Amino acid sequence: MLTLVESVCSICGRGDRGRFVASGVDFEYHTTQDTFHVYRCCDTLFLNPRPSKEDLAKIYPAEYHAYEFSAEEYGIAFKARRWLEGRRLMRWCRGMPTGASIVDVGAGDGFHLEILRKVGDPTWRLVGIEPAVRAASVVASRGIEVHNAFLEEAGLADESFDLALMIMVIEHVPDPVAMLDEVRRILRPGGRIGLITDNIGSMDARFGSTRHWGGYHFPRHLNLYSRDSLRNLATAAGLEVVELKTMVSPVNWTYTVHNRLVDRGAPEWATGLFTLRSAPALSFFTALDALAAMTGNGALLRAVLRRPR
Ligand SMILES: [Zn+2]
C-alpha cells in the first residue's frame, strides 16, 4: 500500500467540489495494488487522494518508458518519434538567438535535449531537470548538463532561460500553478514554454472515461486538462497563451485498449499487442487519431505559453 495524500483542484484550489468520474489501478506497470479515483472540477480531472512525494520511487519503476526510450528497445517507434519530435522542437526554437538557454523540465533520459543537440544551434546551452536518479544519470552520461532535482530545488537563477520544455510533465505534478510560477521566474521576459499534455477532450478519452483511458496512467497522472482549462491554468500562473492546439498521438489509444484487456484478464500475448513496442498498434492509432485531430479532438494538447514582457 502507498501513502496517499488529499489533493485539490489545480484551478480553484478546492477538493470538495469535484465530481467523481473514474477509478482504476496501475494497469501499465503494476507498481501497487491500490485503487485510485479521479474527480472532475473546473473542467480539469484530478487524482484524489494521490501518492505522497515519498512514494514516487515506487510508482516510477526503473523500466518506466520515459527513462529508456531507446532504439534497441522500441525500434521503428523510436525512430518515427525522434523524427517527428525533432521537427516539433525546431518549430518551438524558431527565432531563438545565438547562445540561447533552453531548459527541459522533466527531461527523462534526455531524449529531447539529445535531439536539440543534434539538430539545434551548437551555441545553445541545454539544461535538463530530472528528479529520478537513474534517468538523470542517463542525461549526464550523454554529456548534457542536468540537475537531479525537482525544479523548485534546482536553484536556477531568475530570468536565465529563453525556452522551457514541459513535455508530458505538467500532468505528473501535484501543484501545476506553482510549477508554472517557478518556470515563469526562470524565463526571461518574453521567454516561452513549449508544453504538451494529455487532452481530456480527446476522442480516446471518451472511450475509457470511467476506468481504462490511457491518459489516467494510474497513479502517475495527478492533474489533466482540456483546451479551455489549460488556458485557465496558464492565466492563473501569469502566462500568455501564444498557441494552443491538439496534436496526434497513438499512446493513450494504445494504453486504453491495453488496460481494458488487462482488466478482463486477457493473456499476455494479447495485451502485448497494445504496448509502446507494438508498431502495428501505434501505426493504426496514429491514423485514427489524425482524424480526431482534424476536428480539434486530438489525443494531446500542445501549447506555447509566454512570460509577458
Ligand atoms: Zn475546481
Boltz pocket constraint, residues with backbone or C-beta under 6 A from the ligand:
constraints:
  - pocket:
      binder: B
      contacts: [[A, 9], [A, 10], [A, 11], [A, 12], [A, 13], [A, 14], [A, 17], [A, 41], [A, 42]]
      max_distance: 6.0
